[in-house]
């Protein structure tokens, strides 16, 4: 966990330095930016509540604050304390809750059935369709999540460079299946390959274990950014989207 400690120390130092800027109250964190001014808004940058955000034509800035996520588009001058929209705190609470390991059945989701993207209902589920780093709060109740729930599906999980394997089975209509971590433990920094038997899924996931998780959306987003958990950051920002400014 030494790597985690170093990451947390870096985050704390950066937050402390920002807090010392006179007249600045932390309000949001940059999730993504594009356009001519993107270089001024790197992912992870903290924005003050009343800070003037100057955007040029063609700019799009996605910012997550305590009420949710919003996209600001230029040209224009904005500040987070002047942005309106319903709070998404309740959505954040549901998205980040630690749920039981029971299986969950839903109506089958078939490709092309939906006009809107199907998203995982929980930040801590392992999306079998995504690769890269995945942040976890705990290793005892790990669940795999799938977007398409039609038909049975069998997956093999194997630690890259290791010998242990685990078979995970989704039943028809189920979106969740448990990973038996007694048979194949999850460890910090380890990489696991998830493959589907006779199917298209072949992903590698690296786990970053978090010692604690803030109930503050901006702080959680910062943790995800620092640990490289991009897919979860995208899920967090998309699920809590308020409006475009």
C-alpha positions in Angstrom: 0.0 0.0 0.0 3.1 2.3 -0.1 2.1 3.4 -3.6 -1.3 4.4 -2.4 0.2 6.4 0.6 2.4 8.3 -1.8 -0.5 9.1 -4.0 -2.6 10.3 -1.1 0.2 12.5 0.2 0.5 14.2 -3.2 -3.2 14.8 -3.3 -3.1 16.3 0.2 -0.2 18.6 -0.6 -1.9 19.8 -3.8 -5.2 20.4 -1.9 -3.5 22.3 0.9 -1.6 24.5 -1.5 -4.8 25.4 -3.3 -6.6 26.1 0.0 -3.9 28.8 0.7 -4.9 30.9 -2.3 -6.6 34.0 -0.8 -10.3 34.3 -1.4 -10.6 30.9 -3.1 -13.1 28.3 -2.0 -12.9 24.9 -3.5 -16.0 24.0 -5.4 -15.2 21.7 -8.3 -12.7 19.5 -10.2 -12.1 19.4 -14.0 -13.2 16.0 -15.4 -12.4 16.7 -19.1 -11.7 19.7 -21.4 -11.5 20.2 -25.1 -11.1 23.1 -27.5 -8.6 26.0 -27.7 -8.4 26.5 -23.9 -8.1 22.9 -22.9 -4.5 23.4 -21.9 -5.6 25.8 -19.2 -7.9 23.2 -17.6 -6.0 19.9 -17.1 -8.0 17.0 -15.7 -7.9 17.2 -11.9 -7.6 20.9 -11.7 -9.5 22.4 -8.8 -11.8 25.4 -9.5 -12.9 27.9 -6.9 -16.6 28.5 -6.2 -16.4 32.1 -7.5 -13.4 31.7 -9.8 -13.9 33.3 -13.3 -13.8 30.6 -15.9 -13.0 32.1 -19.3 -13.8 29.9 -22.3 -13.3 30.6 -26.0 -15.4 29.6 -28.9 -15.2 25.8 -29.4 -14.3 25.1 -25.7 -16.1 22.5 -23.7 -15.3 22.1 -20.0 -16.8 19.3 -17.8 -16.7 20.1 -14.1 -17.9 18.0 -11.2 -18.8 19.7 -7.9 -20.8 18.8 -4.8 -24.1 19.0 -6.7 -23.2 17.1 -9.8 -21.5 17.4 -13.1 -22.1 20.1 -15.8 -20.6 21.0 -19.1 -19.7 24.6 -19.8 -19.3 25.7 -23.4 -17.6 28.8 -24.7 -17.3 31.5 -25.7 -18.2 33.0 -22.3 -17.2 33.7 -18.8 -18.6 31.4 -16.0 -18.3 30.7 -12.3 -19.6 27.6 -10.5 -21.6 29.5 -8.0 -23.7 31.0 -10.8 -24.6 27.7 -12.4 -28.1 26.4 -11.8 -29.7 23.0 -11.9 -31.1 20.3 -9.6 -28.7 18.6 -7.2 -27.6 15.1 -8.1 -26.4 14.2 -4.6 -29.0 11.4 -4.3 -27.7 9.9 -7.5 -24.1 10.1 -6.2 -25.1 8.4 -2.9 -26.7 5.5 -4.8 -23.9 5.2 -7.3 -21.2 4.9 -4.5 -23.1 2.8 -2.0 -21.5 -0.6 -1.1 -24.1 -3.2 -2.1 -24.7 -6.8 -1.1 -23.1 -9.6 -3.2 -26.5 -11.0 -4.2 -27.2 -11.5 -7.9 -29.3 -8.9 -9.6 -31.7 -9.7 -12.4 -33.0 -7.1 -14.9 -34.9 -7.1 -18.2 -32.6 -8.3 -21.0 -30.8 -5.5 -22.7 -30.1 -6.2 -26.3 -27.8 -4.4 -28.6 -29.7 -1.6 -30.4 -32.7 -1.7 -28.0 -31.8 1.6 -26.2 -31.5 5.1 -27.4 -29.4 6.1 -24.4 -26.2 4.4 -23.1 -26.6 1.7 -20.5 -24.5 2.5 -17.4 -23.5 0.5 -14.4 -25.7 1.4 -11.4 -22.7 1.3 -9.0 -19.2 2.7 -9.2 -17.6 -0.3 -7.6 -18.9 -3.0 -10.0 -16.3 -4.3 -12.5 -17.5 -3.5 -16.0 -16.5 -6.5 -18.1 -16.5 -4.2 -21.2 -13.8 -1.9 -19.9 -10.0 -2.2 -19.6 -7.6 -0.2 -17.5 -7.3 0.7 -13.8 -10.2 0.0 -11.5 -10.5 1.5 -8.0 -12.0 -0.7 -5.3 -13.1 0.0 -1.7 -12.9 -3.6 -0.6 -11.9 -7.0 -1.9 -14.4 -9.3 -0.1 -17.5 -8.5 -2.3 -16.3 -8.0 -5.8 -18.9 -8.2 -8.6 -18.6 -8.2 -12.3 -21.2 -6.2 -14.3 -22.4 -6.7 -17.9 -24.3 -4.4 -20.2 -26.0 -7.1 -22.2 -28.1 -9.4 -19.9 -29.5 -11.7 -22.6 -28.5 -15.4 -22.3 -26.1 -17.2 -20.0 -22.4 -16.2 -20.3 -19.2 -17.7 -18.8 -16.1 -15.7 -18.1 -12.6 -16.7 -16.9 -10.6 -14.4 -14.7 -6.9 -15.0 -14.4 -4.1 -12.9 -12.7 -1.6 -11.9 -15.3 1.7 -13.5 -14.4 -0.1 -15.8 -11.9 -1.5 -19.3 -11.9 -4.9 -18.9 -10.3 -8.1 -18.6 -12.2 -11.7 -18.1 -11.4 -14.8 -18.9 -13.4 -17.7 -16.4 -13.3 -21.1 -17.3 -14.7 -23.9 -14.9 -15.5 -27.4 -16.4 -15.8 -29.8 -15.2 -18.4 -31.3 -11.9 -17.4 -28.6 -11.2 -14.7 -26.4 -8.1 -14.9 -24.2 -9.1 -11.9 -22.1 -12.1 -11.0 -19.9 -12.5 -7.9 -16.1 -13.1 -8.2 -15.0 -15.6 -5.5 -12.1 -13.8 -4.0 -11.4 -16.7 -1.7 -10.5 -18.8 -4.8 -8.7 -15.9 -6.6 -7.8 -13.0 -4.2 -7.8 -9.4 -5.4 -4.6 -7.6 -4.5 -3.5 -4.0 -4.9 -1.7 -3.2 -8.2 -2.3 -6.7 -9.7 -3.6 -7.1 -13.2 -6.3 -9.6 -14.1 -7.4 -10.8 -17.5 -11.2 -11.3 -18.1 -12.1 -13.4 -21.1 -15.5 -14.7 -22.3 -15.8 -18.3 -23.3 -16.7 -18.4 -27.0 -17.4 -14.6 -26.9 -15.9 -11.2 -27.8 -14.9 -10.0 -24.3 -11.1 -10.0 -23.6 -10.1 -7.3 -21.1 -7.3 -6.6 -18.6 -8.1 -4.8 -15.4 -5.6 -3.4 -12.9 -6.9 -2.9 -9.3 -6.1 0.1 -7.2 -7.3 -0.5 -3.6 -8.5 2.5 -1.7 -8.1 2.7 2.1 -10.9 5.2 2.5 -13.4 7.0 0.2 -14.7 10.5 0.7 -18.4 11.2 0.6 -17.6 14.4 -1.1 -18.0 14.0 -4.9 -15.0 16.3 -5.8 -12.7 14.5 -3.5 -13.7 11.1 -4.8 -13.2 12.3 -8.4 -9.7 13.5 -7.4 -9.0 10.0 -6.0 -10.1 8.3 -9.2 -8.0 10.7 -11.3 -4.9 10.2 -9.1 -5.3 6.4 -9.4 -5.9 6.4 -13.2 -9.5 5.0 -12.8 -10.7 6.6 -16.0 -13.8 4.4 -16.6 -15.1 5.1 -13.1 -14.5 8.8 -13.5 -16.5 8.8 -16.7 -19.3 6.8 -15.0 -19.3 9.2 -12.1 -19.5 12.3 -14.3 -22.1 10.9 -16.7 -24.4 9.6 -14.1 -24.4 12.9 -12.1 -24.8 15.2 -15.2 -26.9 18.2 -14.4 -27.0 20.4 -17.5 -24.9 22.2 -20.0 -24.0 25.9 -19.5 
